[in-house]
């Protein structure tokens, strides 16, 4: 229980810091640096690209060294990268610093995730990962409110400085996790090949497809969506409040995830359908209330996506190889995170800011139908 509490405390602090500044980075890039949607997409690409590569190698390291080392490294890199945002003068500088933040998150999240999964009993893993996620979501929910208060009196750059200070407090529970982060047993180093990764992903095609859809849409919500909202003449303070509502929806859904997990494929299909509906609302309407409705739907969907896909990925994995296993799927998530923002940025400039959300809605409907169809044809798809 103690490592779960410490990991949750770490997640809550980092979540607060991310909630404070993440929704504002795209707005800052457009308003203060003069970035267009394509450049905002590249900033998102830089932030998420490391997550497509680092988790695979980081996951193998997590099976061999103390997990708290990578956790602490991730937090320290984040402190540096977020603080230096207050000094940037160009889009290029912002891209570089967001890449550093991406590397930081690629160390931080899998490290905490593996600590939780290796210390929780297998029959309670969904429950504990839901608690850990709830701590993160609660932090991410509170963060935008704090960010709004800061922006009421200070500039974007001051917000980044305060955020860097806030995230540094996560070092306290991270150091305390040192005794719980030791590898279960020493292992010989055996790097994964591309064939191993392909085999792992292809063995769970439905889960892999859902992870990609979740990653792409979630990455767009964080990297592009705030700029889309801003283009509809919504104030910075209201954007922070919208992401507070997004956090409330995520937090309110998590207590039911343990029960929903038993629905398996049905739960994943429902999550995709809910996200697709939110994307459709985002395409059709651009008012404060429509953005609120869309983010509530997206919040519900993301809270279902993560714990349930996490359960399916980890339920048969040996504890001593948990880091490697999770690293592959985190890298898959990173691929979706990377492709989403840059693709949406380019399509927003080419076809209009609303066009990507229509595409996501259609893709979600198709994926929902595919999940339902394969569930009927092959009941053991997730085994």
C-alpha positions as CSV (number, residue, x, y, z in Angstrom):
1,X,0.0,0.0,0.0
2,X,2.8,2.5,0.9
3,X,4.4,2.4,-2.7
4,X,0.9,2.9,-4.2
5,X,0.3,6.0,-2.0
6,X,3.7,7.4,-2.8
7,X,3.3,6.9,-6.5
8,X,-0.2,8.4,-6.3
9,X,1.3,11.4,-4.4
10,X,3.9,11.8,-7.1
11,X,1.2,11.5,-9.8
12,X,-1.0,14.1,-8.2
13,X,1.8,16.7,-7.9
14,X,2.9,16.2,-11.5
15,X,-0.7,16.2,-12.6
16,X,-1.3,19.6,-11.0
17,X,1.8,21.0,-12.7
18,X,0.7,19.6,-16.1
19,X,-2.8,20.9,-15.6
20,X,-1.5,24.4,-14.8
21,X,0.5,24.8,-18.0
22,X,-0.2,22.2,-20.7
23,X,-3.5,23.7,-22.0
24,X,-1.8,27.1,-22.2
25,X,1.3,26.1,-24.2
26,X,-0.5,26.0,-27.6
27,X,-2.2,29.3,-26.8
28,X,1.1,30.8,-25.8
29,X,2.7,29.6,-29.0
30,X,-0.1,31.2,-31.1
31,X,-0.6,34.4,-29.2
32,X,2.9,35.3,-28.1
33,X,5.1,33.6,-30.6
34,X,2.9,34.0,-33.6
35,X,2.7,30.2,-34.4
36,X,0.2,28.9,-37.0
37,X,-1.7,25.6,-36.5
38,X,1.0,23.6,-38.3
39,X,3.7,25.0,-36.0
40,X,1.5,24.3,-33.0
41,X,1.2,20.7,-34.3
42,X,5.0,20.5,-34.6
43,X,5.4,21.7,-31.0
44,X,3.0,18.9,-30.0
45,X,5.0,16.5,-32.2
46,X,8.2,17.4,-30.4
47,X,6.6,16.9,-27.0
48,X,5.2,13.4,-27.9
49,X,7.9,12.0,-30.3
50,X,10.2,10.9,-27.5
51,X,7.4,8.8,-26.1
52,X,7.4,6.7,-29.2
53,X,11.0,5.6,-28.6
54,X,12.1,6.1,-25.1
55,X,9.6,3.8,-23.3
56,X,10.9,0.7,-25.1
57,X,14.5,1.2,-23.9
58,X,13.3,2.7,-20.6
59,X,11.1,-0.3,-20.1
60,X,14.0,-2.7,-20.4
61,X,16.0,-0.5,-18.0
62,X,13.1,-0.6,-15.5
63,X,13.4,-4.4,-15.3
64,X,17.2,-4.0,-14.5
65,X,17.7,-0.9,-12.3
66,X,15.9,0.8,-9.5
67,X,12.8,2.4,-11.0
68,X,13.0,5.4,-8.8
69,X,16.1,6.6,-10.6
70,X,14.2,7.1,-13.9
71,X,11.3,8.6,-12.0
72,X,13.6,11.2,-10.4
73,X,15.3,11.9,-13.7
74,X,12.0,12.5,-15.4
75,X,10.9,15.0,-12.8
76,X,14.2,16.9,-12.9
77,X,14.1,17.2,-16.7
78,X,10.5,18.5,-16.4
79,X,11.5,21.1,-13.9
80,X,14.2,22.4,-16.3
81,X,12.1,22.3,-19.5
82,X,9.0,24.0,-18.0
83,X,11.0,26.7,-16.3
84,X,12.9,27.5,-19.5
85,X,9.6,28.0,-21.4
86,X,9.5,31.3,-19.5
87,X,12.6,32.4,-21.5
88,X,11.7,31.3,-25.1
89,X,11.5,33.8,-27.9
90,X,10.9,31.6,-30.9
91,X,8.9,28.7,-32.0
92,X,12.1,26.7,-32.5
93,X,13.1,27.2,-28.9
94,X,9.7,26.0,-27.8
95,X,9.9,22.9,-29.9
96,X,13.3,22.0,-28.4
97,X,12.0,22.5,-24.8
98,X,8.8,20.5,-25.5
99,X,11.0,17.7,-26.8
100,X,12.9,17.7,-23.4
101,X,9.5,17.6,-21.6
102,X,8.6,14.6,-23.8
103,X,11.7,12.8,-22.8
104,X,11.0,13.6,-19.1
105,X,7.5,12.2,-19.3
106,X,8.8,9.1,-21.1
107,X,10.9,8.4,-18.1
108,X,8.4,9.5,-15.4
109,X,5.2,7.8,-16.4
110,X,6.4,4.3,-17.2
111,X,8.5,4.3,-14.0
112,X,5.5,5.1,-11.8
113,X,3.3,2.8,-13.8
114,X,5.7,-0.2,-13.3
115,X,6.1,0.5,-9.6
116,X,2.3,0.3,-9.2
117,X,1.8,-2.8,-11.4
118,X,4.6,-4.8,-9.7
119,X,3.5,-4.0,-6.1
120,X,-0.2,-4.4,-6.6
121,X,-1.7,-8.0,-6.4
122,X,-2.7,-9.1,-9.9
123,X,-6.4,-9.5,-8.9
124,X,-6.5,-5.9,-7.7
125,X,-4.3,-4.3,-10.4
126,X,-7.2,-2.5,-12.1
127,X,-8.3,-1.1,-8.8
128,X,-4.8,0.2,-7.9
129,X,-4.1,1.6,-11.3
130,X,-7.4,3.3,-11.1
131,X,-6.5,4.9,-7.8
132,X,-3.1,5.9,-9.2
133,X,-4.8,7.4,-12.3
134,X,-7.4,9.1,-10.0
135,X,-4.5,10.9,-8.2
136,X,-3.1,12.0,-11.6
137,X,-6.5,13.1,-12.9
138,X,-7.3,14.9,-9.7
139,X,-4.1,16.8,-10.0
140,X,-4.7,17.6,-13.7
141,X,-8.2,18.7,-12.7
142,X,-7.0,21.1,-10.0
143,X,-4.1,22.4,-12.1
144,X,-6.1,24.5,-14.6
145,X,-7.9,26.3,-11.7
146,X,-4.5,27.3,-10.3
147,X,-3.4,28.2,-13.8
148,X,-6.5,30.4,-14.2
149,X,-5.8,32.2,-10.9
150,X,-2.2,32.9,-12.0
151,X,-3.2,34.2,-15.4
152,X,-5.7,36.5,-13.7
153,X,-2.7,38.4,-12.3
154,X,0.4,37.4,-14.2
155,X,1.7,36.5,-17.7
156,X,2.2,33.2,-19.4
157,X,5.9,33.2,-18.6
158,X,5.2,33.6,-14.9
159,X,2.8,30.7,-15.1
160,X,5.6,28.5,-16.4
161,X,8.0,29.6,-13.6
162,X,5.5,28.8,-10.9
163,X,4.7,25.4,-12.6
164,X,8.3,24.4,-12.6
165,X,8.4,25.1,-8.8
166,X,5.3,23.1,-8.3
167,X,6.5,20.0,-10.1
168,X,9.7,20.0,-8.2
169,X,7.8,18.9,-5.0
170,X,7.2,15.6,-6.7
171,X,10.9,14.8,-6.0
172,X,9.9,14.1,-2.3
173,X,7.7,11.0,-2.9
174,X,10.0,10.0,-5.7
175,X,13.0,9.7,-3.4
176,X,10.9,7.8,-0.8
177,X,10.0,5.2,-3.5
178,X,13.7,4.2,-3.8
179,X,13.3,1.2,-1.5
180,X,10.2,0.0,-3.5
181,X,11.8,0.4,-7.0
182,X,14.4,-2.3,-6.9
183,X,14.2,-4.9,-9.7
184,X,12.7,-8.2,-8.7
185,X,15.7,-10.1,-10.0
186,X,18.7,-9.6,-12.1
187,X,18.3,-10.4,-15.7
188,X,20.5,-10.7,-18.7
189,X,20.1,-7.9,-21.2
190,X,18.1,-9.0,-24.2
191,X,17.0,-6.1,-26.4
192,X,13.7,-6.3,-28.2
193,X,13.8,-6.5,-32.0
194,X,11.2,-4.9,-34.3
195,X,9.8,-8.4,-34.9
196,X,9.3,-8.9,-31.1
197,X,7.4,-5.5,-30.9
198,X,5.3,-6.3,-34.0
199,X,4.5,-9.7,-32.6
200,X,3.4,-8.3,-29.2
201,X,1.2,-5.6,-30.8
202,X,-0.3,-8.0,-33.4
203,X,-1.2,-10.5,-30.7
204,X,-3.8,-8.0,-29.4
205,X,-5.0,-6.1,-32.5
206,X,-8.1,-4.7,-30.9
207,X,-6.3,-3.4,-27.8
208,X,-3.6,-2.0,-30.0
209,X,-6.1,-0.2,-32.3
210,X,-7.9,1.3,-29.2
211,X,-4.5,2.4,-27.7
212,X,-3.7,4.2,-31.0
213,X,-7.1,5.9,-31.2
214,X,-6.9,6.9,-27.6
215,X,-3.4,8.2,-28.0
216,X,-4.1,10.3,-31.1
217,X,-7.3,11.9,-29.8
218,X,-5.8,12.5,-26.3
219,X,-2.6,14.0,-27.8
220,X,-4.7,16.4,-30.0
221,X,-6.8,17.4,-27.0
222,X,-3.7,18.5,-25.1
223,X,-1.6,19.9,-28.0
224,X,-4.0,21.4,-30.5
225,X,-7.5,21.6,-29.0
226,X,-6.7,24.6,-26.8
227,X,-5.6,26.6,-29.8
228,X,-8.8,25.5,-31.6
229,X,-10.8,26.8,-28.7
230,X,-8.9,30.0,-28.6
231,X,-9.6,30.5,-32.3
232,X,-13.3,30.5,-31.4
233,X,-12.6,33.6,-29.2
234,X,-12.7,31.8,-25.9
235,X,-10.6,33.5,-23.2
236,X,-7.5,32.0,-21.6
237,X,-9.2,31.8,-18.3
238,X,-12.2,30.0,-19.8
239,X,-9.8,27.5,-21.5
240,X,-8.3,26.7,-18.1
241,X,-11.9,26.2,-16.7
242,X,-12.8,24.0,-19.7
243,X,-9.9,21.7,-18.8
244,X,-11.0,21.8,-15.2
245,X,-14.3,20.4,-16.4
246,X,-12.4,17.8,-18.4
247,X,-10.7,16.8,-15.3
248,X,-13.9,16.5,-13.3
249,X,-15.4,14.2,-16.0
250,X,-12.3,12.0,-15.8
251,X,-12.2,11.9,-12.0
252,X,-16.0,11.2,-11.7
253,X,-15.7,8.2,-14.1
254,X,-12.8,6.5,-12.4
255,X,-14.7,5.0,-9.4
256,X,-16.8,3.0,-11.8
257,X,-13.8,1.7,-13.9
258,X,-13.3,-1.4,-11.8
259,X,-16.8,-2.6,-12.5
260,X,-16.7,-1.5,-16.2
261,X,-13.5,-3.5,-16.7
262,X,-15.4,-6.7,-16.4
263,X,-17.3,-5.7,-19.6
264,X,-14.0,-6.1,-21.6
265,X,-14.6,-5.4,-25.3
266,X,-17.9,-3.8,-24.6
267,X,-16.3,-1.2,-22.4
268,X,-13.6,-0.4,-25.0
269,X,-16.3,-0.1,-27.7
270,X,-18.3,2.3,-25.5
271,X,-15.2,4.4,-24.7
272,X,-14.4,4.8,-28.4
273,X,-18.1,5.7,-29.2
274,X,-18.1,8.3,-26.5
275,X,-14.9,9.9,-27.7
276,X,-16.2,9.8,-31.3
277,X,-19.3,11.7,-30.1
278,X,-17.2,14.3,-28.4
279,X,-15.2,14.8,-31.6
280,X,-18.5,15.2,-33.6
281,X,-19.6,17.9,-31.2
282,X,-16.3,19.6,-31.6
283,X,-16.7,19.6,-35.3
284,X,-20.3,20.8,-35.4
285,X,-20.3,23.6,-32.7
286,X,-17.8,26.1,-31.4
287,X,-19.4,27.7,-28.4
288,X,-18.3,27.6,-24.8
289,X,-21.1,25.1,-24.0
290,X,-20.3,22.8,-26.9
291,X,-16.6,22.7,-25.9
292,X,-17.8,21.9,-22.4
293,X,-19.9,19.0,-23.6
294,X,-17.1,17.7,-25.9
295,X,-14.6,17.7,-23.1
296,X,-16.9,16.0,-20.7
297,X,-17.4,13.2,-23.2
298,X,-13.7,13.1,-23.9
299,X,-13.0,13.0,-20.1
300,X,-15.3,10.0,-19.6
301,X,-13.8,8.1,-22.5
302,X,-10.1,8.7,-21.5
303,X,-10.9,7.5,-18.0
304,X,-12.2,4.2,-19.4
305,X,-9.5,3.8,-22.0
306,X,-6.4,3.8,-19.8
307,X,-7.1,1.4,-16.9
308,X,-8.8,-1.2,-19.0
309,X,-6.2,-1.3,-21.8
310,X,-3.5,-1.4,-19.0
311,X,-5.2,-4.4,-17.4
312,X,-5.4,-6.3,-20.7
313,X,-1.7,-5.6,-21.4
314,X,-0.4,-6.6,-18.0
315,X,-2.7,-9.4,-16.8
316,X,-0.5,-12.2,-18.1
317,X,2.9,-10.5,-18.0
318,X,5.6,-11.8,-15.6
319,X,6.4,-9.2,-13.0
320,X,10.1,-9.3,-13.7
321,X,9.4,-8.3,-17.3
322,X,6.6,-5.8,-16.6
323,X,8.8,-2.8,-17.6
324,X,9.6,-4.2,-21.1
325,X,5.9,-5.2,-21.7
326,X,4.5,-1.9,-20.7
327,X,7.3,-0.1,-22.6
328,X,6.1,-1.6,-25.9
329,X,2.6,-0.4,-25.4
330,X,3.7,3.0,-24.1
331,X,5.7,3.4,-27.3
332,X,2.6,2.5,-29.3
333,X,0.8,5.2,-27.4
334,X,3.7,7.5,-28.1
335,X,3.3,6.8,-31.8
336,X,-0.3,7.9,-31.7
337,X,0.6,10.9,-29.6
338,X,3.2,11.9,-32.1
339,X,1.1,11.5,-35.3
340,X,-2.0,13.1,-34.0
341,X,-0.9,16.7,-33.2
342,X,1.3,17.2,-36.3
343,X,-1.4,15.7,-38.6
344,X,-4.2,17.8,-37.1
345,X,-2.0,20.9,-37.3
346,X,-1.4,20.4,-41.0
347,X,-5.0,19.5,-41.8
348,X,-6.3,22.4,-39.7
349,X,-4.3,24.9,-41.9
350,X,-5.2,23.1,-45.1
351,X,-8.9,22.1,-44.7
352,X,-10.0,24.3,-41.7
353,X,-9.6,24.0,-37.9
354,X,-12.8,21.9,-37.5
355,X,-12.0,19.3,-40.2
356,X,-9.9,16.9,-38.1
357,X,-12.6,16.4,-35.5
358,X,-15.0,15.2,-38.2
359,X,-12.4,12.7,-39.3
360,X,-11.9,11.5,-35.7
361,X,-15.6,11.0,-35.3
362,X,-15.9,8.9,-38.4
363,X,-12.8,6.8,-37.4
364,X,-14.3,6.3,-34.0
365,X,-17.5,5.0,-35.4
366,X,-15.7,2.6,-37.7
367,X,-13.5,1.3,-34.8
368,X,-16.5,0.9,-32.6
369,X,-18.2,-1.2,-35.3
370,X,-15.0,-3.3,-35.8
371,X,-14.7,-4.0,-32.0
372,X,-18.4,-5.1,-31.9
373,X,-18.0,-7.3,-35.0
374,X,-14.8,-9.0,-33.8
375,X,-16.4,-9.5,-30.4
376,X,-19.2,-11.5,-32.0
377,X,-16.9,-13.5,-34.2
378,X,-14.1,-14.2,-31.8
379,X,-15.0,-14.0,-28.1
380,X,-11.4,-14.7,-26.9
381,X,-9.9,-11.7,-28.8
382,X,-8.2,-10.4,-25.7
383,X,-6.8,-13.7,-24.4
